[in-house]
Amino acid sequence: MTPHAPTPPPARRGRRVVLTTFGSFGDLNPYLGLAIGLRARGHRPVLATMPFYRSVIEREGIEFHPVRPDGDPSDTQLLARVMDARRGSEYVIRDVMMAHLRQSYDDLLPAARDADLLVSHPITFATPVAAEKLGVPWVSGVLAPMSFFSRYDLPVFPNAPWAKSLERVPGAARVLVAMARAASRGWVRDVDRLRADLGLPAGEHPVFEGQHAPGLVLALFSSLLARPQPDWPPNARIAGPVWYNGATPPALGDELEQFLEAGPPPVVFTLGTSAVNAPGSFFEESIAAARRAGLRAVLLAGRHAQVSLTASASPDVKVIDAAPHAALMPRAAVVVHQGGAGTLHQALRAGVPMLVVPYAHDQADNAARAVALGVGRTVAPSRYRAARVADELKRLTSDSVAAARATEVSGVVSREDGVAAASDAIEELLSRV
């Protein structure tokens, strides 16, 4: 909007906004948090996603609409394939989302027909198709900078992290992005077939420009992680992170609280809500590393790993299923995590140095951005061994520069309010339709 353009009329209250998402809690929480924010402004949000999350969504009083595919995000066999660095993204898109695309479209259609606006996730591929078929306005969301696949800010690809170094070679970034487009085009042919069956014209690449809405693209990540680039969609806005992290106020419980009070700040080891179910030897190596470094540790090991690891606990090592990141991370000496967008933002807000161990998808790119911010370091899972991790922890706990930078970054990130900024942008769009 230019400085002299007339101010659009406010969006009518009570608009029905259908938000679609798929994946782990790291994918659900930003959309659920945004739905709660829209409801507070008088709108009628509906969260359309996998049936597994029905109770979580309805507990917040948000209307739920089931959309396949369904699944259990704690399924260890499924997560082992999802979190594979080489083939994980292909598996999720081709073997999960494309295999159920027509079911997703059919499930979404009843809710979409009554909607004033649809909001998509990067891999809810049925949403753009339904929006176009029904003529319903559409907003797309992205949770991490990698979703823009910018040749001016080349992402770190999980199966080829070395390729980022080619960014300085003239023309190399353009070639790499073109190769990624070509390699992934076959994954999403079912979108082309669905569009043709519905009488829609051929669309753009669903994983690249086709995922971005023509009206508004909401970047639900911190402005510190990326700046808008010339090849971003012109209607993209960096709204900031959505801080929703569960229905109940963050509380640590008496047992964990007593452990924290009993000594110096521990290292917190977590793999978020996906990689925790395909951890490899992460937790065993973490316990050994903390002992080598002479540091206390809290391991958020999930239900499956907690049982086998409890015997390894000691007065200086606490193994638990989970704990609210917002309450625990600020009390850590260092946070060691997988680099998922939700976990990364909680670690940035906590204001402590971090060690990122990226498994798949956008995690390697998120890790590189954290390193570039000066708040931490990164180690590949294949090199995550106790001796090396202990050295990294000693370095981070003695690095006053990283500690100061983490505090500075926390001050900026803590002030970002993705719900408010995204809601403002959505209402501005609604006022024009």
N, C-alpha and C positions, 0 to 999 in steps of 0.2 A: 504494500500500500504506500502510495506517495504521501508526502506531508500534507498536500492539499486535497487529497481524496476525501470524500464524505465518509463519515463514520457509519458503518453498516448498522442496521437496526439490531437489537439484541435477539439472540435465538429464542424462539418460543420455548417455554418450559414444558416439561413432560414429553420431550421427544423420545422415541423408542430407538435405542442404540444397541445393535447386536454386535458383540465383540467375539471374535473367534480366535482360538489359540490351540496349540498342541505341543506336548512334550512333558518335561519334568516340572517340578514346582518352580524352577527358575523361569519357565515359560508361562506358567499359570499366574504367578503372583503379580507381575506387572499389569496384566490385563484385569485381574480381580481388583487390584488397588485402584486402577483407573475407573472401573465400574463403580466402586464405592464412591469415588470422587464425583462422578457424574450423577449418581443418585443424590448426593448431598446438595447438588445444584437443582434438584427437582426433575431430573430426567428419569427415564425408565430403562435402565440397562438390562440386557440379557447376555449371559455368558454362555456361548455355544462351544462345547468342547467334549472331550472323551468322558463317558459315563463314570469312569473311576473317580472323577472329582466332584460328583454331584453333592455329596454331603459337605465337602469343604466350602463349596460355593453357596449352598443354601443356608449353611450356618451363619453366613454373613448377611442373610436376607436378600441376596441377589437372585433374580430369576435364572434358572438353569435350563438349557436346552441341549439334549444329547446329540452329539455328532460323532459318527465313527471315523477312524478306527478307535477301538478301545484297547486298553492294556493296563498292566500293572507296572508303574515306573520303578518298582523295586524288583522286577523279574531279572534275576542275575544272568540268565542265558541271553535274554533279549538285550540287556545292557552291555554285555560283552561285545555284541556285534555293533551296537549303536556307538560305543566308545572306542572303536577301532580307528586308529589315526589314519590309516590308508583308505579304508572302505566305509567308515562309519557314516559319513554324510550321504554317500551313494545308497547305502542300505536304507537309511531313514526315508530318503526321498523316493527311491525306486521301489523298494520292497515293502515299505509300510504305507506311505502316503499315496503313491500311484496305484498300489494294489487295491486301495479302498476309495479311490477318487470319486467314482460314481455313487457309492454309498454316502460319502461325505456330502456330495452335492444334493442328493435326494433328502438326506437328513436336515441339511441347512435350509432348504427351500421354504418350508412352512414358516420358520422364524424370519427369514429374509423378506418374505412377501409383506409382512406387517411392519417392516423396519423403516425408520426415517433415515438411518445411516448404518452402514456396515463398517467394522474395523477389523482388519486382517492381521495375522501373524505371518512372518516370512514363509512358512511352509503350509499354511492353510490354503492350498491351491484352489479349492472349490470356491472360496469367497470372491475373488475377482470375477470368476465366471458367473456366479450367481448375481453379483452386482450389475454386470453388463447385461445379462439376460433380462433381468427384471427392471433395469433402469433406476436402480437404487443408488444414491450417492455412496461413495466408498472412501475410507481413509485407511492407509496402510501404516503398520508400525514396524520398527526394527529395534532390536535390543542391543546390538553391538555394531561398531563401525564396519566390520567385515562385510555386512550385508550390502554395502554400497559398492563393493568390488571396484574401487577407484584406481585407475592407472596412475593418478597423481599422488596417491597415498596407498601404495600397493599393500594388500594384506599379507600377513604371514600365513601361508597355506600349511595345514598340519602335516601333510605328507611330503612337503618340500620346503621346509623353513629356510633353506639356503637361498631360495629364489628371491627373497626380499633384497638381498645384496645386489641383485641385477637392476634395481630401481635406478641406479646411477648411470646405467648404460643407456644411451639414447635409443629410444624405440623399444627397449626390452620389455618394459612394463605393459605396453600396448599388446605386444605379442603374447605375453603370459596371460593376460586377461582374456585375449581371444582364444587361447588354448583351453583355458578353464571353461569358457562358454561352450566351445565345441565338445569338450570331453563330457560335459553334463547335459548336453542337449538331448541325448538319447534317453536319459533318465526320465524325462517328463513328456514323452510322446503321448501319453494318455490324456494330457491336457489338450493337445491338438485334436485328438479324436473326439473328446467330449465337446469341445467348441464346435467342431464340424457337425456333430450329431444334433446340436442345439441350433444350428443355422447361424452361428456367429462367425465372423471373419477370422482368419488366422491371427493369432496374437503374438506378442513379443515373448522373448525367452522367459519362462516363468520363474527361473531362479535369479535372473538378472533384472533387466528393466521391467519385465512383466510383473514382478512382485510389488512394484511401487504404484500407488494410486495417482491418478492424474490431478486429483483435487488437493490432496494433502498427504505428506509423508511425515510421520512422527518418529524422530530418533529419540528413543527412551534411554539414552545414556548420557554420561557427563560430558559437558563441553570441553573438559580437559583431555578427553581421550581422542578427539578428532575435531578438525576444523572443516567446514563445508568446502568441497572441492569443485572445480569447474564441471566435472562430469557427474556430480550428484544431481538428482532430480531438482529442478528449479524451485519446486514447492516444498522442499524438505526443511523441517524445523527441528533444531536440537531442543527438545523439551526438558531433558534431564532425566535422572533415574526416578523410578517409582519405588518408594521405600516400604511398601506393604511387605510384611514378613510373617503373617499369621494372624489369626483372629484374636488371640489373647495377648494382653500386654507382655512384653518380653521379661520373663523371670527365669532365674537360673536354678532355683530349687536349693534346698538347704544343704544337701550333700556337696554339690559343686561349689556353692558359696563358701562353705567351710574349707574346702580345698584351696580356693583362691586366697582366702584370708590367712592360710597357714604358712605362706611363704612368698617369695618374689614372683612377679608376673611370669606365667608359663608361656611356652610356645603352644599355640593352638594349631592342630592339624585337622583339616577338613577337606573332603572331596565333594562338597555340595550335595545335591540330591540325585545325581546321575552316576558319576564316576565312583561314588561310594559303594555302589553295587557291582563294580568291576574293578576293584582296587589293585589287583595284583599283589605285590609284596609291600605296597606303600606303607601300611600301618606297622608292620613288623620292622621295616627299615627305619621308620620314624621313631619308634621306641628306642631302638639301638642308637640312633643319631642323637637323640636328646640326652641319653646317658653318657655318650662319648663327650658331648659338649658341656656336660654338667648343668643341664637346664631342666627345669620342671616342664611337664607336658600335659596337655589335655587333648585327647583324641576323640573326635566325633566320628565314630566308626560305623554307625548304622547298626541295624538289628542283626544282620548276618555276621559281620565281623566282630561285633562286641563279645559274643559268646567265646570265640576262640582266643581273643586277645586279653580277656579279663585275667587269665592266669599270668600274663606278662606284666600286669600292673604292679605298682609299688607305691610307697608313700609319696614319691615324686612324679608318678604317672597315673593320670586319671583317664579311664576308658569309659565312655558313655555312648549312648545311641545318638543323641542329637541335643542341641541347645540353641537358643535364639542367638544368631550372629550379632544382632544389634546390641545385645546385653553382654555377650562374652568377649567379642573381639577388642573392644577398647581396653580391656583389662589384660591383654596379651603383651608379651615382649615382642613376638614376631607371629605373624599368621602365615601358615603354609597351606596353600589351597590350589585347586585345579584350574582356576582362571575362568570359570563360567561367569557370565555377565552379572548375575545377581550376587554371587559370592564376591566377585571383584569389587563391586560398588560398596558392599558392606565393609570390606577390608579397607577401601580408600577412606570411607567415612570414619573408620575406627581410629585413623591417625597413627598407625604403627607400621614399621617396615614389613615387607612380605617376601615370601619365596613362592613363586608360581610354578606348578608342575602340570603343564597343559597336556591333556589326553587327546582331544579330538575337536572337530568343528571349529568354532571361533576362538577356542581357548589359547592356542599358540599366538594368535594375533593380539588378543587381550593381554597376554603375558608381555609381549614385546612393548605394548603401549604403557604398561605399568613400569617396565624398566626404563623406558624413555622419559617417564615422569620423574625418575630418580627416587622412587619409593621402594625399590626392591630388586630382586634378581630372579632368574629362572633356571630350572633344571629339567631336562627331558625325562619322562618316566623311565626310559631305558637306562638312564644314568643315575637314577635315584637310588643311591646306595648309602649306607650309614656313614661311612667315612667322609664322603663328599658332602653329604647333607650337614654333618656336624661342622665341617669347615665353613659352610655357607651360613649356618646359624651363628657361629662365633663371629663371623665377619659382620653380619647384620646387627647383632646385639651390641657391637662395639662401634658401629658407624654412626657418629653424631650427625653427619651431613644427611644421611638417609632418614634418620629420626626427625630432624628438623624439617626436611622436605615433606615427610609424611604428615606432620602436624599442619604444615602450610596447605597441602592438598586437601586435608580433611576440612579445613575451614571453608574452602571453596565448595567442595562437593556437598557438605552438610547444608549449605544454603540453597542448593538446587532443589526444585520442587516439580518433578515431572508430572504429577497429577494436576497441579494448578495450571502449568503451562500447556499441557496437552488438552485439558478441558477448555481453556480459553480458545485454543486453536480450533477445536471441534465446534464450539459454539459460534465462533466467527464463521466457519464454513456453513453450519446449519442456518445461520441468519441469511445466507444467500441462496438457499434452496427451498 
